[in-house]
Amino acid sequence: INFITAHVVYLTCGFHHGFRAGGGENDVRRGNVKLYKTTTDKAELLIENLETAQSFLSRAKGLLGRKEMSAQQALWIKPCNNIHTFFMSFAIDCVFLDKEMKIRNIVPDVTPYKLIGPFWKSSSVIEFK
């Protein structure tokens, strides 16, 4: 997904310049979270379905076993500062975030059977197709 054009962007749970993950804590557990790119006067929906992986098992599985992922899906793995794409069947784009939800690293087009990271200042990653 090619939506990051600025040098300083961030993901946050409130409206600010940058990105916003919409939905409360109950929505996160249900997987009903959306990702927005925000400015002072508007919010642009980027991802309709931002799934979260927070348990040990869901983080370990990640996107393994999926044959496809739509352009409106992404997986937010937290905590996480490195990933692998072993046994995956498609390439992904990765955005690594720190604890303040600021983007620390962007790694586009990660093909299957790669190791990425660790990025020491990162605490989570969003994986896109």
ABEGO torsion letter per residue (X at the ends): XBABABABBBBBABBBBEBBBBEBAAAAAAGBBBBBBBBAABBBBABABBBBBABAAAAAAEABGBABBBAABBBBBOBBABBBABGBABBBBBBBBBAAGBBABBBBGBBBGBBBOBBAABABBBBBX
